[in-house]
Amino acid sequence: MTVAHADQVLAIYRAGIDEGDATFETTAPAWPAFDAAKLPEHRFVALDGARTDGSGAVLGWVAVARVSDRCAYAGVVEHSVYVHPGARGRGVASALLRALIASTEAAGIWTVQSGIFPENAASLALHARLGFRVIGVREHVGRHRGRWRDVVLVERRSPVVG
């Protein structure tokens, strides 16, 4: 994922925000804020019609952020994965998460985690297929669009790191 993908990445993020079951966020940030929040070595885009120069239509993206600056959490990241509405059901999210898992394990990261709204059944099923486990539910953790929302916490512990 590079600045060349910024407009498409943020458009996909906005689509997820607008659908209402992907995030507590209500607006997508500007690219500089988004870029600064994500670790550069662990973010990927899936491209349709990718060319050798890395161009093509962005079908989806995955990225991670640190969960803490404390050294005890150096091997723990939180990820987000978003797919263009027109590209869903084609294995894009699975491919992106597999690339992320390979990248994070190669870097010595032992836990990849996320919080998912329980209504997002497709995301929960995807994560289960790729070895994430539910570690708990934070009930009524925040208000979103005028109602309290639960968040299902999932994590994948690396079998090769740690």
C-alpha positions as CSV (number, residue, x, y, z in Angstrom):
1,M,0.0,0.0,0.0
2,T,1.5,3.3,-1.1
3,V,0.3,6.9,-1.5
4,A,-0.6,6.0,-5.1
5,H,-3.4,3.8,-3.6
6,A,-4.5,6.4,-1.1
7,D,-7.7,7.6,-2.8
8,Q,-9.0,4.1,-3.5
9,V,-8.0,2.8,0.0
10,L,-9.9,5.6,1.6
11,A,-12.9,5.2,-0.7
12,I,-13.1,1.5,0.4
13,Y,-12.8,2.6,4.0
14,R,-15.6,5.1,3.6
15,A,-17.8,2.4,2.1
16,G,-17.2,0.3,5.1
17,I,-17.9,3.2,7.4
18,D,-21.1,4.0,5.5
19,E,-22.4,0.4,5.8
20,G,-22.4,0.7,9.5
21,D,-21.0,-2.6,10.8
22,A,-17.3,-2.3,10.2
23,T,-16.0,0.4,12.6
24,F,-17.0,3.0,15.2
25,E,-15.4,5.6,13.0
26,T,-17.9,8.0,11.2
27,T,-15.5,9.5,8.7
28,A,-12.3,8.4,7.1
29,P,-9.2,10.3,7.9
30,A,-7.1,12.2,5.4
31,W,-4.3,10.1,4.0
32,P,-1.5,11.6,6.1
33,A,-3.2,10.6,9.3
34,F,-4.2,7.2,8.0
35,D,-0.6,6.6,6.7
36,A,1.0,7.7,10.0
37,A,-1.2,5.3,12.0
38,K,-0.4,2.2,10.1
39,L,2.9,0.3,10.2
40,P,4.4,0.6,6.7
41,E,5.9,-2.9,6.5
42,H,2.5,-4.6,7.2
43,R,0.0,-3.1,4.9
44,F,-1.2,-4.5,1.6
45,V,-3.6,-3.9,-1.2
46,A,-5.2,-6.4,-3.5
47,L,-5.2,-5.1,-7.1
48,D,-7.4,-6.0,-10.0
49,G,-5.4,-6.0,-13.2
50,A,-2.2,-5.4,-11.3
51,R,0.7,-4.3,-13.5
52,T,4.4,-4.5,-12.9
53,D,4.4,-0.9,-11.7
54,G,2.0,-1.7,-8.9
55,S,-1.0,0.0,-10.5
56,G,-4.5,-1.3,-10.9
57,A,-7.9,-1.0,-9.2
58,V,-7.7,-1.6,-5.5
59,L,-10.1,-4.4,-4.5
60,G,-9.3,-4.3,-0.8
61,W,-6.7,-3.5,1.8
62,V,-5.3,-4.7,5.1
63,A,-3.1,-2.8,7.6
64,V,-1.9,-3.0,11.2
65,A,-1.3,-0.5,14.0
66,R,0.7,-1.0,17.2
67,V,-1.5,-1.7,20.2
68,S,1.0,-0.1,22.6
69,D,4.5,1.5,22.7
70,R,5.4,-0.6,25.7
71,C,8.1,-3.2,24.9
72,A,6.0,-6.0,26.4
73,Y,3.6,-5.5,23.5
74,A,6.2,-5.3,20.7
75,G,4.8,-8.4,19.1
76,V,1.1,-7.5,19.2
77,V,-0.7,-5.6,16.5
78,E,-4.3,-4.7,15.7
79,H,-5.4,-5.1,12.1
80,S,-8.2,-3.9,9.8
81,V,-9.2,-5.5,6.6
82,Y,-11.7,-3.9,4.1
83,V,-12.9,-5.1,0.7
84,H,-14.6,-3.0,-2.0
85,P,-18.3,-3.9,-2.0
86,G,-18.1,-5.1,-5.6
87,A,-15.2,-7.4,-4.9
88,R,-16.6,-9.3,-1.9
89,G,-17.0,-13.1,-2.1
90,R,-13.9,-13.5,-4.3
91,G,-11.4,-14.4,-1.7
92,V,-9.8,-10.9,-1.5
93,A,-10.0,-10.6,2.3
94,S,-8.5,-14.2,2.7
95,A,-5.6,-13.3,0.4
96,L,-5.0,-10.1,2.2
97,L,-5.1,-11.7,5.7
98,R,-2.8,-14.5,4.6
99,A,-0.3,-11.9,3.3
100,L,-0.5,-10.0,6.6
101,I,0.0,-13.2,8.6
102,A,3.1,-14.1,6.6
103,S,4.5,-10.6,6.9
104,T,3.9,-10.3,10.7
105,E,5.3,-13.7,11.4
106,A,8.4,-13.0,9.4
107,A,8.8,-9.8,11.5
108,G,8.5,-11.7,14.8
109,I,5.0,-10.5,15.6
110,W,3.2,-13.2,17.8
111,T,-0.3,-11.8,18.0
112,V,-2.6,-10.2,15.5
113,Q,-5.9,-9.0,17.0
114,S,-9.0,-7.1,16.0
115,G,-12.4,-6.0,17.3
116,I,-15.4,-6.9,15.1
117,F,-19.1,-6.0,15.5
118,P,-21.1,-9.2,16.1
119,E,-23.4,-8.2,13.2
120,N,-20.4,-8.6,10.8
121,A,-20.9,-12.3,10.4
122,A,-18.8,-12.5,7.2
123,S,-15.8,-11.0,9.0
124,L,-16.1,-13.3,12.0
125,A,-16.4,-16.4,9.7
126,L,-13.3,-15.2,7.7
127,H,-11.2,-14.7,10.8
128,A,-12.3,-18.1,12.2
129,R,-11.2,-19.8,8.9
130,L,-7.8,-18.2,9.2
131,G,-7.1,-19.3,12.7
132,F,-8.4,-16.4,14.8
133,R,-10.2,-17.2,17.9
134,V,-12.8,-15.3,19.9
135,I,-11.2,-14.2,23.2
136,G,-14.2,-12.3,24.5
137,V,-17.0,-9.8,23.9
138,R,-16.9,-6.2,25.1
139,E,-20.6,-5.5,25.7
140,H,-22.0,-2.1,25.1
141,V,-18.4,-0.8,24.8
142,G,-19.4,2.3,22.8
143,R,-22.2,4.2,21.2
144,H,-22.5,4.2,17.4
145,R,-25.2,5.8,15.4
146,G,-27.3,6.3,18.5
147,R,-27.1,2.8,19.9
148,W,-24.8,0.8,22.2
149,R,-22.6,-1.7,20.3
150,D,-20.8,-4.8,21.4
151,V,-17.4,-5.7,20.0
152,V,-16.1,-9.3,19.5
153,L,-12.4,-9.5,20.3
154,V,-10.5,-11.9,18.1
155,E,-6.8,-12.8,18.0
156,R,-4.4,-15.1,16.1
157,R,-1.4,-16.3,18.1
158,S,1.4,-17.3,15.8
159,P,2.3,-21.0,16.0
160,V,5.9,-20.1,14.8
161,V,6.7,-17.0,16.8
162,G,6.9,-16.8,20.5
